[in-house]
Structure formats: C-alpha cells, structure tokens
C-alpha cells in the first residue's frame, strides 16, 4: 500500500470538520483513503478539492458546486444515505442499518448549471439594507455586505455562498 500520510492528514481534517457539522465520513477507511488520494490529486491539479468522482474543468468558479463538500451532499444523504462518491454517509449507513446503493448524478449539464447561476445572481433580497448570503453547502444565512471568508458552520470558502432571495 502506498504511503498515505498526506491522505490520512486530509482525512483527519475532513472528519473533524464533518463531525463539527453533524456529518459522518464513510467508516470504510480504505475507501476513504482512496478518495483522499483523489481529492489531493485534484488539489494539486486545480488548486482546490474537486470531487474525485466527477470531471472538474479547472475553473474554480465553474466547479464550485463540486468542491468537497459538494452542493449535492445533503440531498444525496437525505435520499440515498450517502453522497455521490460515498465519502459522507448517514448514521444508518455508518451503523450498517442501511445498505449503500448507487447514487445518480444530480449535477446539471453545463448549460443548465450556467442558467441556474445566472438566475441566482439576478435575485435580490427586498427591503434589506444588506444582501443575505446563503452557504450552498449547509444553508447558513448571514446578512452583510459580502459573504464571510469561510462558512462558520461547514468551513467552506466564501465562493460557495450565493445571494439569497
């Protein structure tokens, strides 16, 4: 087995962040280490932790929906008990009470994704003195001139926030 020191370090960080937010990593450590290797490859290649199970473009703004944890994690966990790449799992899956099944891709095609982002940008919060920003990963809301540098809940970067209407 290859030296997984860097992967283990990333796994420990993501596990800590997940647990702080009420999430669980898959208990299959070998699989998680493989995903960590994939995330680290994406980090070296693009400069960000794009989902290793999806094709990233190399443009952070275009790929922000698939930066781990991706925008699709929560709906996947709700419906299937695991996210698309199976890094995050529900309590039922972690405890072995629910079997992991294939998760269909939720990410829209590039044209639909661009249209959704344009529509999101066009929305405005009526009557407020500050825009309201929503974390696309965990749903955290804040009213301020700009989104925070990091989400205080799930720790993703500011580019994962959208204007909330």
N, C-alpha and C positions, 0 to 999 in steps of 0.2 A: 504494500500500500504506500502511496506517495506521502511525502511529508505534508501534513495538513495543519501546520502551526498557524498559518495566516487564516485558513478557513475556520479553525477552532476559535480563533480570536474574534472573527466576524460573527460566528455562531453564538458565542457568549454575549456579544453586544446586542445582537438581534433578539436573543432570548430574553435578556434583561429588559429591553425596550418593549417587547411583546407582553411580557408579564406585567410591566407597569401599566400598560393599556388594557389589560384583561384578555390578552390573546395567548395562544399556546403554539409552540412550534411542534412539528411532527416528532413523535417520540422515536422514529427510526433514524438513529444518529448517522448511519452510513449514508442514507439518502439525503439527509440534511447537509452533511459534509460535501456531498456531490453538488448539491445546489449552491452551497457557499463557494465552491470552486468556480461554478458557473457565474455567480454574481461577481466574484473577484476578476474573472476574465472580462466580463462586461465593464467593470470599473476601470481596468487597465486599457481596454479598447476605447471606451467612450467617455470616461471620466465620471460615470455615475452607475449606480447599481440597477441596471435594467434587468427585468425578469429574464432569467436564462432560458426560459421555455418559450420565449417569444422573439420575433425578429425585431431588433432595435434599428433605428435609422442612423443613429449617431448625432441627431439633433435633439438636445435635451428638451426643448420646448415641444417638439413633436412627440417625444417619447414620455413626457411627464406622467401620463396615465399608467405606464408600465414600469415606473421606477418603484422598486420594492420599499415598502409595501404598496402594491398597485391599487388603483381605484376600484378594482373589481373584487378585491379580497373579501370585503364584508358581504356583498350579495352572494358570492360563491360559498362562503361559510354558512350563511343562512340557509341556502337551498341544498347544498351538497355536503356540508360538513368539512370541507377542505377548499383551499383556494386552487386555482388552475394548476400551479406547479406543485401543490401539496406541501408547501413549506409551512403554512399555517393550517391548523386543524381545530375543529370544535372539541369541546370537552368529551362529547360522546365518542368521537373518533379516537381521541387520545387515550380514553379509558378502554377502548376495544369494544364498546357497545354498539358502534355503527361501523359498517364496512365502507372503505373508500371506493368510490365509483368514479369513472371518468367525468371530468368537468368540461362542458362545452366552452368554447371561446366566446367571451362576452364583448371583447374589444371590437368596436365597429370598424368597417373598412375605412381607409384614409379619408375619402371624400365625406363620409358621414361624420367622422370624427372632427374634421375641419368645420363642417357646418354646425355641429354642436358647440364647438368652442366659439365660433362667431356669434351664435345666439346667446351664449353665456356672457360674452363681453358686452352685448347690446343691452342686457338687463341692467336696471338701476334700482336702488332701494329708495322708494319715495318717502319724502318727509324727514329723512335723517340728515344730521349735519356731517356725519362721516359715512363712508361706504361700509357695508357689512361684508366681511370676508368669511368664507367657509372653507375649511380644510376638506379637500376632496377625498381624503382617506378616512378620517374619523368623524367628520361632521362638525368639529369645533367651530364656533362662531365668535367673531370679535368685530367690534365697530371701532375703526381707527383709520387714519389717512392711508396707511399701507398695511399689507399683511405682515405678521410677525416674521422674523428671520427663520424661526423654527416653530412648529406647532408645539405648544406646551403639553399637549395630550399625547400625540403619537410620534413627535420628534421629526417629522418630515420637513423638508426645506420650504421656504416661502413660495417657490414657484408651484407648489401643489395646492395653493389657495386659489379660489375663484371668487369673483364678486357675487354676492348672494342677493337675490331679489325676493 
